[in-house]
Amino acid sequence: MYVHSSFHLMPSRTHRVASLPALFPETGGNLKRRKQSVFELLGVAHEPTVPVPVRKDISFRNDYRDLKTFEERIEKALQLFNQEVHELYLEDPKMESVVEEMKAFVAAQVLRGLTPAEADDLKYAIANKLATELKDIDHYKVMKTFGKTLLSYFDIITDILVLVDLIKRNSRMAVVQGISLGVSFLFQSVFSLACGQPIWVVLSGLLGLKPAIESWRDATRAKAFPNQKMGNDQMLMISRMTEVVFEAIPQSLVQTLVILMYPDQRTTLQFVSLIASFLTTGFVVASSDREMDKNKFRRKNEPLLFGYVPETNSHRQMVASISFFSLYKLAKVSSLALLISASSFRIYAGGLLYMLSVNFMILVFSYQVFDASAYLTQTEAWTGLSTITFLCLVSGGIALYYVPGSHKATFYKSFTFKEHVTTYCWNDCRYSVDHNHKITTDQQCIRAMIPIWVSKHYTPDDKIVAFYKDHWKDWCADPPDWFDEEFKSQVPEDLLAVVGETGGSEEPEEA
């Protein structure tokens, strides 16, 4: 089910107004030493007063004949504008004017089937699109990202200082602490390599620099590396998740064990590092999950799952979420550390998946089966855990209170991933990305991508086979922009075998 957990990632059984430059309808001149704004170019093209017939040599994939509504036609035109004009303008630092490109683009849309009136409306739609993008830019994102990264590195630095101190005092625990840090750095590099990032980024992970690099690239909206398999925001999420799972949680457990088992070796640095670890985990998990939830693409792509962050009182929910995750970790780690201290229990499989109530059973086990009183009195343990659990539940309740009613059920209702793919993804999804990370509203593309990004255990096989059989020949005869060699190479071989790729590659029959 989809569990609305700290990250909306694993499918299991549930889960600023910017000022705008003026429009100059008849000017196409370039201001000196200034890259001309696209807004200044929106009025440069004039359409004919009579409709222009659609050219017969243009593929129907690139015109508007198959689109029935005005909204669909404008949406497609905006996508073409983004691909053919805007992206090229942003990527070329030497390009200071797109006057001619804008003229050619608007004129081309008339030849593709837009009426002169629709072409005129297209200019306003482009202006609205660019204005919305300007408004959506978080001008403080670099500072926010820097603050989060600084907090994470404060935790890492204190962990390293504690490691140095343990090397002098307790070599056994120093080895455990060092392995935990090393595994975290290694996994950062492994994930980077698996996602197709350059070798210098992979090597930076071994030095603990991966979170800083991903944070900077996401904050500055850098273009994804050529062979990168995920967007920058997803790479940052993986980096943070790896840091939490393989560094922050194990480090806090190790340091709690040191404090409990070796009272004569306790130092102020250990307590500072431990507190930093709890707060960092709570902050990183809460903020990362909120960033994913507030992402406009994900809210359009998966509206059933994303949208729990409210428009009002979101900061209160943020504080409550940080408190909940920090206290949850504190309750879990402290009770588990006490059990390990008393029993030398080496394995606690899936401990972080248990509910808070399990912590009390751990205490019972620690004192009734083993004798944990040498590390902490029973009264202190029960009082501390009860207080932490109560505050954790209150924090979680406050955070849930501010969740909009439309998304409260995502925290407790069961819905399998296969059901989600078969129903929403197949029938209702109208906003996604293709294999080149380009946004698409083409339902054929969205359906065609399902067997590529979803495991066959969750896909509606009969529907997919029938869908591919119905459309493969058409795609080969008149390829959509997403139907390229890279896409075909990613289609599962067993699906191609059933569909019959060679049969789909034949020339279309004469009408």
NORZINOR-V531403 format. One record per backbone hydrogen bond with DSSP energy under -0.5 kcal/mol. NH is the residue of the N-H (numbers start at 1). CO is the residue of the C=O. E is the energy in kcal/mol with one decimal. If there is no record, write none. Layout:
nh	co	e
NH	CO	E
NH	CO	E
This chain:
nh	co	e
2	415	-1.1
3	1	-0.9
4	2	-0.6
4	410	-0.7
5	3	-3.1
9	7	-2.2
11	9	-0.6
12	1	-0.5
12	10	-0.7
14	12	-1.2
14	415	-0.8
18	16	-0.6
25	23	-0.6
27	24	-1.0
34	31	-1.6
36	96	-1.8
40	37	-1.1
41	38	-1.6
42	39	-0.9
44	41	-1.2
53	51	-0.5
55	111	-1.4
58	55	-1.1
62	59	-1.7
63	60	-0.7
64	112	-1.9
67	64	-1.2
68	66	-0.5
73	69	-1.8
74	70	-2.4
75	71	-2.3
76	72	-2.1
77	73	-2.2
78	74	-2.4
79	75	-1.8
80	76	-2.3
81	77	-2.4
82	78	-2.3
83	79	-2.0
84	80	-3.2
85	81	-2.1
86	81	-2.3
87	82	-2.4
89	85	-2.2
90	86	-2.3
91	87	-2.1
92	88	-1.3
93	91	-0.8
95	92	-1.4
96	94	-0.9
102	98	-2.8
103	99	-2.4
104	100	-2.7
105	101	-2.5
106	102	-2.5
107	103	-2.3
108	104	-2.2
109	105	-1.7
110	106	-1.2
111	107	-1.7
112	108	-1.5
113	109	-0.5
113	110	-1.0
114	109	-2.6
119	115	-2.6
120	116	-1.9
121	117	-2.3
122	118	-2.1
123	119	-1.0
123	120	-0.5
124	120	-1.0
125	121	-2.2
126	122	-2.5
127	123	-2.2
128	124	-2.5
129	125	-2.4
130	126	-2.6
131	127	-2.4
132	128	-2.5
133	129	-2.1
134	130	-2.1
135	131	-2.2
136	132	-2.2
137	133	-0.9
137	134	-0.5
139	137	-1.0
141	138	-1.9
144	140	-2.6
145	141	-3.2
146	142	-2.4
147	143	-2.3
148	144	-2.3
149	145	-2.6
150	146	-2.5
151	147	-2.1
152	148	-2.2
153	149	-2.6
154	150	-1.9
155	151	-1.8
156	152	-2.2
157	153	-2.8
158	154	-2.2
159	155	-2.0
160	156	-2.2
161	157	-2.4
162	158	-2.4
163	159	-2.2
164	160	-2.4
165	161	-2.1
166	162	-2.6
167	163	-2.1
168	164	-1.0
169	165	-1.4
170	166	-3.1
174	170	-1.9
175	171	-1.9
176	172	-1.4
177	173	-2.6
178	174	-2.9
179	175	-2.6
180	176	-2.0
181	177	-2.0
182	178	-2.7
183	179	-2.8
184	180	-1.8
185	181	-2.2
186	182	-2.6
187	183	-2.7
188	184	-1.8
189	185	-1.7
190	186	-2.4
191	187	-2.6
192	188	-1.8
193	189	-2.5
194	190	-2.5
195	191	-1.6
196	193	-1.4
197	192	-2.1
201	198	-0.7
202	198	-1.8
203	199	-2.6
204	200	-1.4
205	201	-1.1
205	202	-0.6
206	202	-0.7
206	203	-0.8
207	203	-0.6
207	204	-0.9
208	205	-1.3
209	204	-2.4
213	209	-2.1
214	210	-2.6
215	211	-2.2
216	212	-2.2
217	213	-2.4
218	214	-2.1
219	215	-2.5
220	216	-2.2
221	218	-0.9
222	217	-2.4
228	225	-1.8
229	195	-2.4
235	231	-2.1
236	232	-2.3
237	233	-1.9
238	234	-2.5
239	235	-2.2
240	236	-2.5
241	237	-2.7
242	238	-2.7
243	239	-2.0
244	240	-2.3
245	241	-2.9
246	242	-2.5
247	243	-1.1
248	243	-2.7
249	244	-2.4
251	247	-2.3
252	248	-2.0
253	249	-1.9
254	250	-2.6
255	251	-2.6
256	252	-2.0
257	253	-2.2
258	254	-2.1
259	255	-2.1
260	256	-2.2
261	257	-3.1
262	258	-2.1
265	262	-1.9
266	263	-1.1
271	267	-1.4
272	268	-2.4
273	269	-2.7
274	270	-2.3
275	271	-2.6
276	272	-2.4
277	273	-2.0
278	274	-2.1
279	275	-2.5
280	276	-2.7
281	277	-2.3
282	278	-2.2
283	279	-2.8
284	280	-3.2
285	281	-2.5
286	282	-2.1
287	283	-2.8
288	284	-2.3
289	285	-2.2
290	286	-2.1
291	287	-2.3
292	288	-2.1
293	289	-2.1
294	290	-2.3
295	291	-0.6
295	292	-0.7
299	295	-2.1
300	296	-1.7
301	297	-2.9
302	298	-3.3
305	302	-1.4
306	302	-2.4
310	308	-0.6
317	313	-1.7
318	314	-2.1
319	315	-2.4
320	316	-2.4
321	317	-2.5
322	318	-2.5
323	319	-2.4
324	320	-2.5
325	321	-2.6
326	322	-2.4
327	323	-2.5
328	324	-2.6
329	325	-2.1
330	326	-2.2
331	327	-2.8
332	328	-2.4
333	329	-3.0
334	330	-2.3
335	331	-1.7
336	332	-2.2
337	333	-2.8
338	334	-1.8
339	335	-1.9
340	336	-2.5
341	337	-2.5
342	338	-2.0
343	339	-2.3
344	340	-2.4
346	344	-0.5
351	348	-1.5
353	350	-1.8
354	351	-1.3
358	355	-1.6
359	356	-1.3
360	356	-0.5
360	357	-0.9
361	357	-1.0
362	358	-2.0
363	359	-1.7
364	360	-2.2
365	361	-2.4
366	362	-2.5
367	363	-2.1
368	364	-2.9
369	364	-0.5
369	365	-1.3
370	365	-1.4
372	370	-0.7
375	372	-1.9
376	372	-1.8
381	377	-2.3
382	378	-2.6
383	379	-2.5
384	380	-2.6
385	381	-2.6
386	382	-2.3
387	383	-2.3
388	384	-2.6
389	385	-2.7
390	386	-2.4
391	387	-2.5
392	388	-2.4
393	389	-2.5
394	390	-2.4
395	391	-2.5
396	392	-2.5
397	393	-2.5
398	394	-2.4
399	395	-2.4
400	396	-2.4
401	397	-2.0
402	398	-1.3
403	400	-1.2
404	308	-0.5
407	404	-2.0
408	404	-0.7
409	405	-0.5
410	407	-1.0
411	408	-1.8
412	409	-1.5
413	409	-2.9
420	416	-1.9
421	417	-2.6
422	418	-2.6
423	419	-2.2
424	420	-0.7
425	420	-2.0
426	421	-1.3
427	423	-2.5
428	423	-0.7
428	424	-2.0
429	424	-2.2
432	440	-2.4
434	438	-2.2
437	434	-1.8
440	432	-3.0
443	441	-0.7
446	442	-2.2
447	443	-2.6
448	444	-2.5
449	445	-1.7
450	446	-0.6
450	447	-0.9
451	447	-0.5
452	449	-1.1
453	449	-2.1
454	450	-2.0
458	455	-2.2
461	459	-1.6
464	460	-2.2
465	461	-2.8
466	462	-2.1
467	463	-2.4
468	464	-2.8
469	465	-2.4
470	466	-2.0
471	467	-1.5
472	468	-2.4
475	471	-2.5
476	472	-2.3
477	473	-2.6
478	474	-2.7
483	480	-1.1
484	482	-1.7
488	484	-2.3
489	485	-2.0
490	486	-0.9
490	487	-1.1
491	487	-0.8
491	488	-0.5
496	492	-1.9
497	493	-2.4
498	494	-1.6
499	495	-2.5
500	496	-3.1
501	496	-0.7
504	500	-1.6
505	501	-1.0
505	502	-0.6
506	503	-0.9
